[in-house]
Amino acid sequence: MDSLPPLIQPIEQLSKADVVRYSRHLILPEVGVAGQCRLANAKVLVIGAGGLGSPALLYLAAAGVGTLGIVEFDAVEASNLQRQIIHGESDVGRPKAMSAQESIRAINSAVQVRLHQVRLDSDNAVDLFRQYDLIVDGTDNFATRYLVNDAAALAGKPYVYGSVYRFEGQVSVFWEDAPNGRGINYRDVYPQAPPPGLVPSCAEGGVLGMLCATVGSIMVTEAVKMITGIGEPLLGRLMIYDGLRMEFTTMRLRRDPKRRPIEKLLDYEEFCGVVSGEAHAAAAESTLTPRELYDLLKAGSDIEVIDVREPAEWDIVNIDGATLIPKDLILSGQALSRLPQHKPIVLYCKTGMRSAEVLAALKRAGFTRATHLQGGVIAWAKQVDPSLPVY
C-alpha cells in the first residue's frame, strides 16, 4: 500500500538548538530536516491524559510536535499511577490536564500546550477538532470512541485509534476523507456498539500497565508517519497486539458499502446503551443504598448478599458475609440454582452497573425479591466502611 502525502506543511527552518536536539531524526533519510519541520508545524489533539494519552503525549512532545492539545477533565487518582506515566505521586488529586502539561514542559519547553478541561461531547467536539490537524484517541469507552469517530468525520480530520484491555491492544488510523478513495472510519469496523455489559471496561477487567506504553508508542509512530508522509500508515488496517503471546496481527479493513454517511452527532450514551433499558428499569424499582444495606445487616435481617464480580476483584475487597457468584455464571443460568428463592437477595459489583444487569436477569427468572446495591462495593467502602481499599 502506498504512503499518504504529508499531512503538514513544514516551517521554513530549524534553529541551531533544534538541529542538535532532533539530530537522530534528521539523519534518518525518511524524516530529515523537512520531516522535522513538518512536526514543528503540526497541531495534534490528544483525547485523554490517561493510559494511552500518557505515553502518546510524552513521545509527541519529545518528537518536537509544535502544538499539543489535551482534552481531559479528570483528576489524578492513585490507581492511575500503575500505567499513566505522565503523572506522579505528588499529582494525586490534581487535574490530569495540568499535571500532563507540566510533564510535557519538563521534556520540551518549546511545545505549545493547549488545555481543554472539558468533557468531550456532541456540542463541542467538531469545533474543537477543527482547530487541529490530527486527533489521537486515547479514550477508554465506546460512547466516546463513536463520538470521536463521528466528530472527526464531520471535521474532516484523520485520527489515530488505540485501545487496551487486560493483555491486548489495538491500533488503527481512520480518516473518512482520505485521498484516493481510501476513506474509512471506525463504523466500518464496528457498526454498532456491543450490548451493555458484554465488554467490561479496564476499570472492571483490568489492564497490564506497560501494555499502554506499547500501544501508545505505536499510536505516536502512526501520528508521526501521517504528519511527515513517510511509511505505510495503518489506514485500512487494524493492528492487534497480544502481550501474553507477544504477537502482532494485522487485519485488512474495508469500507462498508452499506454504511450511511455521517451527517450529525448523536446522544452517544444512549447509542451505546451504557446500561440496558431493562437493567435501568429493574434498578429503578429495586435498589438499596449502602446505608440501607448496612442497617439491614446490622439488624440481623435474613438476606443473601451476592457479589457478581470476578474472583480477582473479590480478592481485593469484598463485603463481609457476601457470597461470590460471578456475573457470567448467573447470566448463563449455570448458577441460578445457587440463589435462594425464599429470601431477599442483594447483588453488588464494583460500581453498580454489572449488578443492575444481573438484577434484570433475575427479575426475568422470577426472583421477585432481588435488589442491588447502589454504587457497588466502592460506595460501600466510601460510605460505610472507609477501612476497606478501593480500586
N, C-alpha and C positions, 0 to 999 in steps of 0.2 A: 504494500500500500504506500502511496506517495505521501510525503510530508505536506503539511499545510503551509501556506505563506506566513511570514512572521505577523503576529498579531499587533505589534507595536512598532512605530517609527522610532529610530534612535535619536538620542540627544546629539548635539554637534560633536562633543569631545569629552574625554575623561580628564580629570585633574591628575597631577603627578601622584598625589596620595592614592587616588583610585587605581592607578596603574600598579602601584605596589600592593595595594590591598587585594585586588582581584586578579593578580598575575597568574594564578593557577587556572583561572577561566580563560584569560587572554591567550595563553599558549595552546589552548585547545582550538584547532583549526575550525571546528564546527561552531564554536562560540565566538572567539576572537574579540577584537575591540568593538565591532558592530553589534555583536550579541550583547555584550555588557552594556553598551549604550542603550540598547532596547530595554534591558532590565531596569536601568536607571530611570527610564521614562514611563515605566508601567505603573498602573494603578490596580491593585489586587485587593478584593474584598474577601475576608475570611469570615465565614459564619461559624461562630463559636470559638472560645478560647479554652476548650476542654481537651479531651484525649487526643483527638486528631488535630484540632486547631493549635495545640501547644507546639508540637514539632514542626507543623507547617509554618507557623508564624516565625519561629526561630530560624528555620532554614531560608525562608523567603527574605528575612532581614539580612542574614549572613550573605545571601547571594547578591544583595545590592538592589533589590526591588525598590523603586523610588518612593512609592506611596502604598502604605498598608492600611486598609480599613478593617476594623474589628466590630462585629455585631455580637454583643454579649451583655446580658443584664443580670446574670447570676453573681453570687458571692463565692469566694473560695471556701470549700469545706475540707476538713481533714481527710475525708475519704477520697478526695480528688488527687491527693499528692502521690498516690501509688502509680499514676500514669500521666498526670497533667504537669509535665516537667517545666513548664514556663512559670509555675508558681512555687513558692517555698513555704516553709512552716510559718514564717513571720507574716505571710499574706493571708492566713486563715481569717475569715471574717471580712476581708476587703473585697471590693468589686473586682471581678476577674479581669475586666477590661483595663482597669488602671494597673493591676499587677502585671498583666501582659505587656502593657505599654512600657513600663519600667524595665522589664527584661529585654525588650527589643532595643531600647535606647542604650542599655548596657552593652549590647552586642554591636549595634551600628547606629550611632547618633545621627547619621546623615539621613536615615529613613524618616519620612514624614508619616506619622501615625495619626489616623483619624478614629476617634472612638464613637461608636453608635450604641449607647447604652439603653437600648430599647428591645422589646420583644418583637422579632420579625413577624409581620402579619400581612394580611391582604391589603391593608391600607397604605403601608409604607414600602413594601418590597420592591415594586417595579421602579419607583422613583429613586430608591437607594441604589439599585443595581445599575441604573443608567449613569451613575457617577463614576463607574469603574470599568476597566477593560476586561477583567476576568474574575470569576467567582470561584472560591474554593469552599466547598460544602463540607463542614465538619460536624454536621448535626447528628443526633442520635435517636431520632424518632421519625416515623413515617409521615406524620402530618406536615412537619417542617420540610422533609425531603420533597414532597409533592409541591409544596409552596415554592421552594427554591427552584425546582424544575420549571414550573409554570411561569413564575416571575422572570426567570432568565430567558425563557422563550419570548415573552412579551417585550422584554427589554432588548432582545436581540443579542444577548451575551452568551459566550461559552462558559461552561463551568466544569470543574473537576469534582467528581463524586467519590466519596470514600465512606466506608462503613466498617465497623469492627463488632465482633460478638464472640465472647469466650476465647477460642483459639483461632478464629478465622477472620479474614478481612476481604474486602472488595474495593476495586478502584476502576473507574472509567472516566471518559470525557464525553460530555453531552453538549451538543450545540445544534439547536433547531435550524439556524440559518447558515450552517457550514457551507463553504463553496463546493462547486462541482457536484451538487446533488447528494452530498454526504450527510445531510442533516439528520440527526437522531436525538431523541431525548429519553428521559427516564421512563416515560409512559410506554415507550416501545418495548421496554424490558419488563416493566411491572405495570400493566394496565390498571390494576386495582390493588388497593392495599389489602394485606392479609386480614382475615377475620379477627376481631378483637380478642386478645388473649392468646392467640396462636403462636406469636413470636414474642418472647419476653424481651424486655429492654435490658441493656447492660446492667442497670441497677438491680434487676431481678435475676439475670442469668450470669452476670459477671463478665470480666474481660481480663486477659493477661496483659499487664501494664505495658510491657515492651512491644506488644503487638501494635500498639498505637504508633510507636516510633517507626516501625517498618512500613505500615500503611501510610502514615503521614508523610514520610520522606518520599515515598513513591508518588504521592499526590503532588508534592512540590516539584519533583522531576518532570511530571506531566505539565505543570504550570510553566516551568522554565522552557520546555520544548515548545509550548504554544506561543509564548511571548517571543522567542527568538526564531521560531520556524525551523528548528532542527529535529532530526529523527522522525519517527513514526508515532504520533500520539495514539492514545487508546480510544480515540473516536471510532465508534463502530466495533469496539471490542470490550469485553469485561474480564478483568484480571481477578482471579480468586486465589487467595493465599491461605494455605493450611499450615499453621505454625507447628502443630504436633508432628505432622509428616514431613515438614519442611519442603512443601511442594507448591509451585506456582502453576496454575492452569489458566489458559486464556481462551475465552469463548468468543466466537464471532457473533455480532449482533446485526440485526437488520431492522429497517423502519417498518412498522406495521402498516400495511397498505389500507387497513380499515380504520386506522386511528383518526379521529376528528381533530381538526386544528384547535389549538389552544386560543381561546378568544377572550377569556376573562378569568379572574381568580375566584376561588370558591371559599366556603367555610371548610377548612381542611380538617378541623377536629371532627366535624360531622361526617365528612367524606371518608375519613379513616376509621370512624367509629371506635374511638379510644376505649370506650366501654359500650358494649352492645345495648340496644334499646331494652332487650329483655332483662339484662343484668341491672340496668338503671331502674327499671320498674320494680324488680324484685327487692333491690336495696332500699328503694323509697318506702316500702312497706315494712321492712324487717331489718332495721339497723340499730345496733346498740353503740353508745359512746363508751370510751374506756372507763369513765367513771361509773356508768350504769352497770357494766360487766363487773367491775370491782365490787360494787355494792352487792350484786347477786352472789358472787363468790364468797364475800365476807359473811353474808347472811346464811351460808350453807345451802344455797339452792341446788337442787339436783339437776345440773345441766352438764352437757358434754361439750367441752371446748376442743375444736378440731383445727389443727394447724395444717394449711393446704400448701405450704411452701415445699422446697426441696430439702433433702437431708443435710446438705452443706449449709443451708441457711439456718436450719434448726440447731446445728452445732454452734452457730454464732450466738444466738439468743432465742429464747422461747418463753412462753408464759407458763408458769408453774402449774402443773396439773393437766396441761393440754396433751392431746394425742396427735402424733404426726401421721397424716394421710395425704400424700402429695396430690395436687390438683388433677393431674392426668389420670391417676388411678380412679378418682371419683367420676370424672367426665366420661371415662371409657366404660363405666359400670362395674369394673372389677372390685371396687371397694364398697359398693353400696351396702352389702350385707354386714359390713363392719360398723355401720352407722345405726344408732338406736332410733327406733320409731316411737318409743314410748315416752321420751322426754325431750326437752328443748335441746337444740344443737346451736352452738355459736361458732361460726367459722372465722378464721383470721388468716391474713397473709402478711406481706411486708407493709403495704400502704392501703389495702382495701380493694384494689382493682381485681386481682385474681379471685379473692373470696366472693366478690359480687358475682362473677361468672359462675362459680361453683354453686352459689346460693340459687341462682336462676335454674341450674340443672336439678338441684334437689327439689325445688318447688315443682318442677315438671314431674319428678319421680314420686311426688306425693308426700314429701317431708314438710308438712304444713307448719311445723313448729321451729323451723330453721331460721336463724338470723345470722348477720355477720357483724364484725367489729369495724366501726368507722375509723379509718386511718391506720388500721392494722397494728402490728407489733411496734412500729415506730411511734405511733401515737400513744400506745400503752406505756412505752418507755419514757416518753416525754411528760405524760400527764399523770401516770400512776406510780411508776417505779423508775425514778431517774438513775438508780444504780445500775440498770441494765445498759449494755452497749447498744449503739445504733450503727447501721452500716449502709 
